[in-house]
């Protein structure tokens, strides 16, 4: 009945303490490479081992230690194994903070002023109210909805797109591929927050960029594989896009000679938009284990047919 977690040395003691304090009845252990897996029923990790099926023959739930599951090779998982992604307020809060930071930076023209500083140029641009800026969120999962809620406080004109219909008060909502052009055509800033699936891989390409108004900007906090890199550079060089704020790239880390580093219209951060917070993550996992024991639905359970 053991629960095993594989995480970094800084967060491991926090997980151990919280399980000891709040769920002492649940056998708990930290990952070891020589760990025997015959008694393990629950495993939390970022990337599961390739021999998961044989090493953990009695595994019942695999927890992703992050919000995404695109790093998991589902072909190596037993068909009946349940997969749960991390759904905890630390992740959504961090993402809301970071996207708001990037959107405000673009809204208030900080990339332009940073470039002017390098040239020793003192030149003011008109300051527009947030209500004049059109911001769209590509993806309306828990993270997307958290970001929308935070941005609403600034008064931006907000819209959002999702695969299936959703409604958020005060947000113009679009659903389905056929509505993507209408969604994109009325934006100043596009934020990519969709899960990475075979259908969304390469979605940030020249066709999509052409649907945006000329001079729009992009924030990508999804995955690097969403991006067709040469199409982004072409769109920035032509002026179709004004700026791109990239927290994710392919590969990661980005090689030091990659053209993104030196492009004057690209800002890069090293995949730090948000991180799992052990205190709230442990609460989510313990709640899931209790729900599982009671036979209830599991929050964050992955639909393998959708890939998220």
BALOBA-1460 file (C-alpha; in Angstrom, 3 decimals):
// residues 308
<rec num="1" residu="x" x="0.000" y="0.000" z="0.000"/>
<rec num="2" residu="x" x="3.041" y="2.274" z="-0.180"/>
<rec num="3" residu="x" x="3.013" y="5.765" z="-1.714"/>
<rec num="4" residu="x" x="6.326" y="6.738" z="-3.378"/>
<rec num="5" residu="x" x="7.375" y="10.178" z="-4.567"/>
<rec num="6" residu="x" x="10.309" y="11.108" z="-6.757"/>
<rec num="7" residu="x" x="11.113" y="14.803" z="-6.351"/>
<rec num="8" residu="x" x="14.088" y="17.055" z="-5.637"/>
<rec num="9" residu="x" x="16.105" y="17.173" z="-2.420"/>
<rec num="10" residu="x" x="14.647" y="20.530" z="-1.383"/>
<rec num="11" residu="x" x="11.028" y="19.422" z="-1.518"/>
<rec num="12" residu="x" x="11.396" y="15.798" z="-0.372"/>
<rec num="13" residu="x" x="11.543" y="16.597" z="3.383"/>
<rec num="14" residu="x" x="8.379" y="18.695" z="3.102"/>
<rec num="15" residu="x" x="6.458" y="15.807" z="1.544"/>
<rec num="16" residu="x" x="7.739" y="13.439" z="4.237"/>
<rec num="17" residu="x" x="6.731" y="15.780" z="7.053"/>
<rec num="18" residu="x" x="3.264" y="16.491" z="5.694"/>
<rec num="19" residu="x" x="2.395" y="12.825" z="5.146"/>
<rec num="20" residu="x" x="3.646" y="11.987" z="8.645"/>
<rec num="21" residu="x" x="1.530" y="14.778" z="10.144"/>
<rec num="22" residu="x" x="-1.660" y="14.550" z="8.104"/>
<rec num="23" residu="x" x="-1.857" y="10.999" z="6.763"/>
<rec num="24" residu="x" x="0.214" y="8.798" z="9.078"/>
<rec num="25" residu="x" x="-1.866" y="5.757" z="8.196"/>
<rec num="26" residu="x" x="-0.549" y="5.869" z="4.605"/>
<rec num="27" residu="x" x="2.848" y="4.139" z="4.180"/>
<rec num="28" residu="x" x="5.140" y="6.690" z="2.546"/>
<rec num="29" residu="x" x="8.645" y="6.549" z="1.096"/>
<rec num="30" residu="x" x="10.975" y="8.648" z="-1.032"/>
<rec num="31" residu="x" x="12.265" y="7.300" z="-4.326"/>
<rec num="32" residu="x" x="15.430" y="5.208" z="-4.388"/>
<rec num="33" residu="x" x="16.912" y="3.672" z="-7.518"/>
<rec num="34" residu="x" x="17.089" y="0.294" z="-5.780"/>
<rec num="35" residu="x" x="13.507" y="0.530" z="-4.520"/>
<rec num="36" residu="x" x="11.545" y="-2.724" z="-4.540"/>
<rec num="37" residu="x" x="8.182" y="-2.085" z="-6.159"/>
<rec num="38" residu="x" x="6.006" y="-5.061" z="-5.300"/>
<rec num="39" residu="x" x="4.198" y="-3.198" z="-2.488"/>
<rec num="40" residu="x" x="3.880" y="0.176" z="-4.258"/>
<rec num="41" residu="x" x="0.322" y="1.160" z="-5.126"/>
<rec num="42" residu="x" x="0.816" y="4.916" z="-5.696"/>
<rec num="43" residu="x" x="3.706" y="6.690" z="-7.436"/>
<rec num="44" residu="x" x="4.279" y="10.432" z="-7.935"/>
<rec num="45" residu="x" x="6.955" y="11.450" z="-10.428"/>
<rec num="46" residu="x" x="7.567" y="13.717" z="-13.406"/>
<rec num="47" residu="x" x="8.787" y="11.056" z="-15.856"/>
<rec num="48" residu="x" x="7.907" y="7.439" z="-15.003"/>
<rec num="49" residu="x" x="10.602" y="4.777" z="-15.443"/>
<rec num="50" residu="x" x="10.455" y="2.794" z="-18.674"/>
<rec num="51" residu="x" x="10.124" y="-0.452" z="-16.702"/>
<rec num="52" residu="x" x="7.167" y="0.878" z="-14.693"/>
<rec num="53" residu="x" x="4.811" y="-1.977" z="-15.628"/>
<rec num="54" residu="x" x="7.189" y="-4.716" z="-14.454"/>
<rec num="55" residu="x" x="8.810" y="-2.824" z="-11.600"/>
<rec num="56" residu="x" x="5.501" y="-1.777" z="-10.003"/>
<rec num="57" residu="x" x="3.101" y="-4.624" z="-10.844"/>
<rec num="58" residu="x" x="0.481" y="-3.513" z="-8.284"/>
<rec num="59" residu="x" x="0.522" y="0.206" z="-9.105"/>
<rec num="60" residu="x" x="-2.976" y="1.716" z="-9.080"/>
<rec num="61" residu="x" x="-2.419" y="5.475" z="-9.516"/>
<rec num="62" residu="x" x="0.388" y="7.365" z="-11.223"/>
<rec num="63" residu="x" x="0.571" y="11.026" z="-10.164"/>
<rec num="64" residu="x" x="2.304" y="13.603" z="-12.353"/>
<rec num="65" residu="x" x="4.223" y="16.033" z="-10.155"/>
<rec num="66" residu="x" x="3.348" y="18.828" z="-12.591"/>
<rec num="67" residu="x" x="0.232" y="20.191" z="-14.236"/>
<rec num="68" residu="x" x="1.070" y="18.609" z="-17.594"/>
<rec num="69" residu="x" x="1.278" y="14.968" z="-18.669"/>
<rec num="70" residu="x" x="2.834" y="15.312" z="-22.133"/>
<rec num="71" residu="x" x="6.146" y="14.069" z="-20.659"/>
<rec num="72" residu="x" x="4.563" y="10.679" z="-19.932"/>
<rec num="73" residu="x" x="4.853" y="7.891" z="-22.517"/>
<rec num="74" residu="x" x="1.392" y="6.372" z="-22.165"/>
<rec num="75" residu="x" x="2.395" y="3.413" z="-24.334"/>
<rec num="76" residu="x" x="4.473" y="1.986" z="-21.474"/>
<rec num="77" residu="x" x="1.649" y="2.245" z="-18.946"/>
<rec num="78" residu="x" x="-0.702" y="-0.659" z="-18.157"/>
<rec num="79" residu="x" x="-4.132" y="0.018" z="-19.704"/>
<rec num="80" residu="x" x="-5.936" y="0.073" z="-16.358"/>
<rec num="81" residu="x" x="-3.498" y="2.377" z="-14.577"/>
<rec num="82" residu="x" x="-5.141" y="5.650" z="-13.549"/>
<rec num="83" residu="x" x="-3.116" y="8.828" z="-14.157"/>
<rec num="84" residu="x" x="-3.693" y="12.023" z="-12.172"/>
<rec num="85" residu="x" x="-2.099" y="15.364" z="-12.986"/>
<rec num="86" residu="x" x="-1.227" y="17.875" z="-10.311"/>
<rec num="87" residu="x" x="-4.127" y="20.189" z="-9.528"/>
<rec num="88" residu="x" x="-3.097" y="22.523" z="-6.736"/>
<rec num="89" residu="x" x="-3.388" y="26.269" z="-6.073"/>
<rec num="90" residu="x" x="0.366" y="26.805" z="-6.022"/>
<rec num="91" residu="x" x="0.623" y="25.958" z="-9.723"/>
<rec num="92" residu="x" x="-2.364" y="28.050" z="-10.798"/>
<rec num="93" residu="x" x="-1.339" y="30.968" z="-8.587"/>
<rec num="94" residu="x" x="2.192" y="31.003" z="-9.944"/>
<rec num="95" residu="x" x="0.967" y="30.814" z="-13.535"/>
<rec num="96" residu="x" x="-1.492" y="33.668" z="-12.974"/>
<rec num="97" residu="x" x="1.292" y="35.828" z="-11.526"/>
<rec num="98" residu="x" x="3.664" y="35.114" z="-14.389"/>
<rec num="99" residu="x" x="1.200" y="35.567" z="-17.243"/>
<rec num="100" residu="x" x="-0.029" y="38.803" z="-15.666"/>
<rec num="101" residu="x" x="3.591" y="39.984" z="-15.474"/>
<rec num="102" residu="x" x="4.140" y="39.235" z="-19.171"/>
<rec num="103" residu="x" x="0.836" y="40.723" z="-20.301"/>
<rec num="104" residu="x" x="1.443" y="43.911" z="-18.313"/>
<rec num="105" residu="x" x="4.979" y="44.156" z="-19.702"/>
<rec num="106" residu="x" x="3.603" y="44.021" z="-23.233"/>
<rec num="107" residu="x" x="0.670" y="46.280" z="-22.419"/>
<rec num="108" residu="x" x="2.990" y="48.959" z="-21.006"/>
<rec num="109" residu="x" x="5.556" y="48.570" z="-23.831"/>
<rec num="110" residu="x" x="8.447" y="47.389" z="-21.660"/>
<rec num="111" residu="x" x="10.160" y="45.495" z="-24.523"/>
<rec num="112" residu="x" x="10.248" y="48.742" z="-26.505"/>
<rec num="113" residu="x" x="11.663" y="50.721" z="-23.586"/>
<rec num="114" residu="x" x="14.244" y="48.033" z="-22.882"/>
<rec num="115" residu="x" x="15.436" y="48.278" z="-26.492"/>
<rec num="116" residu="x" x="15.485" y="52.083" z="-26.263"/>
<rec num="117" residu="x" x="17.584" y="51.904" z="-23.099"/>
<rec num="118" residu="x" x="20.215" y="49.875" z="-24.956"/>
<rec num="119" residu="x" x="20.356" y="52.694" z="-27.528"/>
<rec num="120" residu="x" x="20.355" y="55.510" z="-24.963"/>
<rec num="121" residu="x" x="17.054" y="56.712" z="-26.410"/>
<rec num="122" residu="x" x="14.546" y="58.658" z="-24.265"/>
<rec num="123" residu="x" x="11.232" y="58.457" z="-26.119"/>
<rec num="124" residu="x" x="7.798" y="58.100" z="-24.535"/>
<rec num="125" residu="x" x="4.867" y="56.237" z="-26.065"/>
<rec num="126" residu="x" x="1.234" y="56.925" z="-25.327"/>
<rec num="127" residu="x" x="-0.059" y="55.096" z="-22.263"/>
<rec num="128" residu="x" x="-3.259" y="53.235" z="-23.071"/>
<rec num="129" residu="x" x="-5.696" y="51.988" z="-20.418"/>
<rec num="130" residu="x" x="-6.002" y="48.245" z="-19.935"/>
<rec num="131" residu="x" x="-9.573" y="48.487" z="-21.174"/>
<rec num="132" residu="x" x="-8.197" y="49.315" z="-24.624"/>
<rec num="133" residu="x" x="-6.038" y="46.158" z="-24.788"/>
<rec num="134" residu="x" x="-7.398" y="42.878" z="-26.158"/>
<rec num="135" residu="x" x="-5.952" y="39.764" z="-24.528"/>
<rec num="136" residu="x" x="-6.810" y="36.208" z="-25.552"/>
<rec num="137" residu="x" x="-6.070" y="32.959" z="-23.727"/>
<rec num="138" residu="x" x="-5.589" y="29.871" z="-25.896"/>
<rec num="139" residu="x" x="-6.714" y="27.128" z="-23.541"/>
<rec num="140" residu="x" x="-9.362" y="27.247" z="-20.817"/>
<rec num="141" residu="x" x="-8.332" y="24.536" z="-18.406"/>
<rec num="142" residu="x" x="-7.784" y="25.251" z="-14.718"/>
<rec num="143" residu="x" x="-4.677" y="27.311" z="-15.423"/>
<rec num="144" residu="x" x="-6.332" y="29.305" z="-18.196"/>
<rec num="145" residu="x" x="-9.344" y="30.093" z="-16.068"/>
<rec num="146" residu="x" x="-7.126" y="31.142" z="-13.158"/>
<rec num="147" residu="x" x="-5.221" y="33.506" z="-15.457"/>
<rec num="148" residu="x" x="-8.467" y="34.968" z="-16.800"/>
<rec num="149" residu="x" x="-9.723" y="35.640" z="-13.280"/>
<rec num="150" residu="x" x="-6.546" y="37.545" z="-12.403"/>
<rec num="151" residu="x" x="-6.493" y="39.558" z="-15.637"/>
<rec num="152" residu="x" x="-10.116" y="40.561" z="-15.177"/>
<rec num="153" residu="x" x="-9.073" y="42.718" z="-12.234"/>
<rec num="154" residu="x" x="-7.105" y="44.991" z="-14.576"/>
<rec num="155" residu="x" x="-9.990" y="45.617" z="-16.959"/>
<rec num="156" residu="x" x="-8.521" y="44.062" z="-20.109"/>
<rec num="157" residu="x" x="-10.833" y="43.046" z="-22.948"/>
<rec num="158" residu="x" x="-10.635" y="39.288" z="-22.512"/>
<rec num="159" residu="x" x="-11.428" y="36.379" z="-24.778"/>
<rec num="160" residu="x" x="-10.557" y="32.710" z="-24.607"/>
<rec num="161" residu="x" x="-10.561" y="29.632" z="-26.821"/>
<rec num="162" residu="x" x="-11.023" y="25.985" z="-25.864"/>
<rec num="163" residu="x" x="-11.567" y="22.685" z="-27.596"/>
<rec num="164" residu="x" x="-15.049" y="22.297" z="-26.135"/>
<rec num="165" residu="x" x="-17.549" y="25.012" z="-25.141"/>
<rec num="166" residu="x" x="-17.049" y="26.806" z="-21.824"/>
<rec num="167" residu="x" x="-18.485" y="29.942" z="-20.295"/>
<rec num="168" residu="x" x="-16.705" y="32.500" z="-18.130"/>
<rec num="169" residu="x" x="-18.523" y="35.648" z="-17.066"/>
<rec num="170" residu="x" x="-17.042" y="38.751" z="-18.659"/>
<rec num="171" residu="x" x="-14.996" y="36.742" z="-21.195"/>
<rec num="172" residu="x" x="-15.810" y="36.226" z="-24.872"/>
<rec num="173" residu="x" x="-15.540" y="32.443" z="-25.216"/>
<rec num="174" residu="x" x="-14.808" y="30.525" z="-28.425"/>
<rec num="175" residu="x" x="-14.772" y="26.750" z="-28.954"/>
<rec num="176" residu="x" x="-13.687" y="24.382" z="-31.698"/>
<rec num="177" residu="x" x="-11.274" y="24.701" z="-34.604"/>
<rec num="178" residu="x" x="-13.823" y="26.506" z="-36.756"/>
<rec num="179" residu="x" x="-13.928" y="29.433" z="-34.294"/>
<rec num="180" residu="x" x="-10.155" y="29.866" z="-34.053"/>
<rec num="181" residu="x" x="-9.897" y="32.540" z="-36.807"/>
<rec num="182" residu="x" x="-12.606" y="34.670" z="-35.179"/>
<rec num="183" residu="x" x="-10.901" y="34.346" z="-31.799"/>
<rec num="184" residu="x" x="-7.472" y="35.315" z="-33.136"/>
<rec num="185" residu="x" x="-8.584" y="38.161" z="-35.374"/>
<rec num="186" residu="x" x="-9.410" y="40.473" z="-32.479"/>
<rec num="187" residu="x" x="-6.331" y="40.253" z="-30.234"/>
<rec num="188" residu="x" x="-3.408" y="42.437" z="-29.235"/>
<rec num="189" residu="x" x="-1.826" y="39.774" z="-27.005"/>
<rec num="190" residu="x" x="-2.187" y="35.996" z="-27.376"/>
<rec num="191" residu="x" x="-1.320" y="33.722" z="-24.442"/>
<rec num="192" residu="x" x="-0.769" y="30.030" z="-25.235"/>
<rec num="193" residu="x" x="-1.859" y="27.788" z="-22.353"/>
<rec num="194" residu="x" x="-3.213" y="24.694" z="-24.112"/>
<rec num="195" residu="x" x="-2.068" y="21.159" z="-23.300"/>
<rec num="196" residu="x" x="0.422" y="19.600" z="-25.698"/>
<rec num="197" residu="x" x="-1.291" y="16.856" z="-27.713"/>
<rec num="198" residu="x" x="-0.763" y="15.500" z="-31.241"/>
<rec num="199" residu="x" x="-3.463" y="17.950" z="-32.388"/>
<rec num="200" residu="x" x="-1.830" y="21.024" z="-30.781"/>
<rec num="201" residu="x" x="1.802" y="20.245" z="-31.607"/>
<rec num="202" residu="x" x="3.037" y="23.005" z="-33.942"/>
<rec num="203" residu="x" x="-0.169" y="25.060" z="-33.560"/>
<rec num="204" residu="x" x="1.855" y="28.285" z="-33.175"/>
<rec num="205" residu="x" x="2.767" y="28.480" z="-36.846"/>
<rec num="206" residu="x" x="2.629" y="30.866" z="-39.794"/>
<rec num="207" residu="x" x="-1.030" y="30.120" z="-40.476"/>
<rec num="208" residu="x" x="-2.019" y="31.014" z="-36.927"/>
<rec num="209" residu="x" x="0.211" y="34.093" z="-36.815"/>
<rec num="210" residu="x" x="-1.403" y="35.326" z="-40.042"/>
<rec num="211" residu="x" x="-4.813" y="35.219" z="-38.347"/>
<rec num="212" residu="x" x="-3.670" y="37.707" z="-35.698"/>
<rec num="213" residu="x" x="-3.838" y="41.452" z="-36.322"/>
<rec num="214" residu="x" x="-0.521" y="42.812" z="-37.578"/>
<rec num="215" residu="x" x="1.606" y="43.891" z="-34.615"/>
<rec num="216" residu="x" x="0.097" y="41.505" z="-32.049"/>
<rec num="217" residu="x" x="2.330" y="39.900" z="-29.423"/>
<rec num="218" residu="x" x="2.667" y="36.341" z="-28.149"/>
<rec num="219" residu="x" x="3.193" y="34.826" z="-24.698"/>
<rec num="220" residu="x" x="3.957" y="31.077" z="-24.754"/>
<rec num="221" residu="x" x="3.718" y="29.342" z="-21.387"/>
<rec num="222" residu="x" x="2.453" y="26.074" z="-22.848"/>
<rec num="223" residu="x" x="5.186" y="23.879" z="-24.323"/>
<rec num="224" residu="x" x="8.040" y="24.537" z="-26.704"/>
<rec num="225" residu="x" x="6.632" y="21.933" z="-29.080"/>
<rec num="226" residu="x" x="3.606" y="24.144" z="-29.675"/>
<rec num="227" residu="x" x="5.918" y="26.447" z="-31.632"/>
<rec num="228" residu="x" x="7.213" y="26.238" z="-35.189"/>
<rec num="229" residu="x" x="10.403" y="28.181" z="-34.514"/>
<rec num="230" residu="x" x="11.211" y="29.347" z="-38.029"/>
<rec num="231" residu="x" x="7.634" y="30.613" z="-38.430"/>
<rec num="232" residu="x" x="7.967" y="32.696" z="-35.254"/>
<rec num="233" residu="x" x="11.198" y="34.315" z="-36.406"/>
<rec num="234" residu="x" x="9.672" y="35.069" z="-39.823"/>
<rec num="235" residu="x" x="6.578" y="36.620" z="-38.224"/>
<rec num="236" residu="x" x="8.694" y="38.815" z="-35.932"/>
<rec num="237" residu="x" x="11.041" y="39.881" z="-38.729"/>
<rec num="238" residu="x" x="8.143" y="40.818" z="-40.996"/>
<rec num="239" residu="x" x="6.369" y="42.800" z="-38.283"/>
<rec num="240" residu="x" x="3.348" y="40.485" z="-38.254"/>
<rec num="241" residu="x" x="4.222" y="39.904" z="-34.598"/>
<rec num="242" residu="x" x="5.668" y="42.680" z="-32.455"/>
<rec num="243" residu="x" x="7.115" y="40.652" z="-29.578"/>
<rec num="244" residu="x" x="7.274" y="37.099" z="-28.229"/>
<rec num="245" residu="x" x="7.655" y="36.192" z="-24.563"/>
<rec num="246" residu="x" x="8.808" y="32.566" z="-24.360"/>
<rec num="247" residu="x" x="8.969" y="30.623" z="-21.111"/>
<rec num="248" residu="x" x="9.179" y="27.285" z="-22.939"/>
<rec num="249" residu="x" x="11.377" y="26.184" z="-25.829"/>
<rec num="250" residu="x" x="12.517" y="23.118" z="-27.739"/>
<rec num="251" residu="x" x="14.906" y="21.829" z="-26.594"/>
<rec num="252" residu="x" x="15.275" y="22.813" z="-22.965"/>
<rec num="253" residu="x" x="17.772" y="24.143" z="-22.039"/>
<rec num="254" residu="x" x="17.954" y="26.217" z="-25.196"/>
<rec num="255" residu="x" x="21.428" y="25.940" z="-26.808"/>
<rec num="256" residu="x" x="23.585" y="29.031" z="-26.314"/>
<rec num="257" residu="x" x="23.885" y="29.562" z="-30.091"/>
<rec num="258" residu="x" x="20.129" y="29.401" z="-30.750"/>
<rec num="259" residu="x" x="18.821" y="32.455" z="-32.653"/>
<rec num="260" residu="x" x="16.097" y="33.060" z="-30.064"/>
<rec num="261" residu="x" x="18.693" y="34.293" z="-27.550"/>
<rec num="262" residu="x" x="19.837" y="37.194" z="-29.708"/>
<rec num="263" residu="x" x="16.579" y="38.116" z="-31.414"/>
<rec num="264" residu="x" x="15.664" y="41.683" z="-30.403"/>
<rec num="265" residu="x" x="11.939" y="40.938" z="-30.203"/>
<rec num="266" residu="x" x="12.122" y="37.795" z="-28.053"/>
<rec num="267" residu="x" x="12.252" y="37.583" z="-24.255"/>
<rec num="268" residu="x" x="13.239" y="34.192" z="-22.824"/>
<rec num="269" residu="x" x="12.769" y="32.780" z="-19.328"/>
<rec num="270" residu="x" x="13.904" y="29.232" z="-18.375"/>
<rec num="271" residu="x" x="10.530" y="27.485" z="-17.896"/>
<rec num="272" residu="x" x="9.829" y="29.171" z="-14.572"/>
<rec num="273" residu="x" x="6.269" y="30.445" z="-15.105"/>
<rec num="274" residu="x" x="5.092" y="28.252" z="-12.271"/>
<rec num="275" residu="x" x="6.308" y="25.389" z="-10.096"/>
<rec num="276" residu="x" x="4.602" y="22.775" z="-7.970"/>
<rec num="277" residu="x" x="4.449" y="23.882" z="-4.343"/>
<rec num="278" residu="x" x="4.978" y="20.861" z="-2.064"/>
<rec num="279" residu="x" x="2.649" y="22.062" z="0.691"/>
<rec num="280" residu="x" x="-0.435" y="22.381" z="-1.500"/>
<rec num="281" residu="x" x="0.603" y="19.534" z="-3.813"/>
<rec num="282" residu="x" x="0.738" y="17.112" z="-0.889"/>
<rec num="283" residu="x" x="-2.748" y="18.237" z="0.140"/>
<rec num="284" residu="x" x="-4.017" y="17.477" z="-3.378"/>
<rec num="285" residu="x" x="-2.426" y="14.026" z="-3.382"/>
<rec num="286" residu="x" x="-3.745" y="13.132" z="0.069"/>
<rec num="287" residu="x" x="-7.224" y="14.302" z="-0.907"/>
<rec num="288" residu="x" x="-7.002" y="12.139" z="-4.039"/>
<rec num="289" residu="x" x="-5.976" y="9.093" z="-2.018"/>
<rec num="290" residu="x" x="-8.940" y="9.594" z="0.310"/>
<rec num="291" residu="x" x="-11.316" y="10.025" z="-2.633"/>
<rec num="292" residu="x" x="-9.903" y="6.873" z="-4.203"/>
<rec num="293" residu="x" x="-10.444" y="4.882" z="-1.006"/>
<rec num="294" residu="x" x="-14.083" y="6.047" z="-0.955"/>
<rec num="295" residu="x" x="-14.621" y="5.191" z="-4.617"/>
<rec num="296" residu="x" x="-15.186" y="8.832" z="-5.644"/>
<rec num="297" residu="x" x="-14.156" y="10.686" z="-8.799"/>
<rec num="298" residu="x" x="-10.543" y="11.851" z="-8.816"/>
<rec num="299" residu="x" x="-9.841" y="15.532" z="-9.423"/>
<rec num="300" residu="x" x="-7.261" y="15.903" z="-12.179"/>
<rec num="301" residu="x" x="-7.634" y="12.393" z="-13.592"/>
<rec num="302" residu="x" x="-6.358" y="12.216" z="-17.159"/>
<rec num="303" residu="x" x="-8.617" y="11.191" z="-20.027"/>
<rec num="304" residu="x" x="-6.226" y="9.146" z="-22.137"/>
<rec num="305" residu="x" x="-8.362" y="9.623" z="-25.248"/>
<rec num="306" residu="x" x="-7.741" y="13.368" z="-25.024"/>
<rec num="307" residu="x" x="-4.206" y="13.274" z="-23.686"/>
<rec num="308" residu="x" x="-4.948" y="15.541" z="-20.715"/>
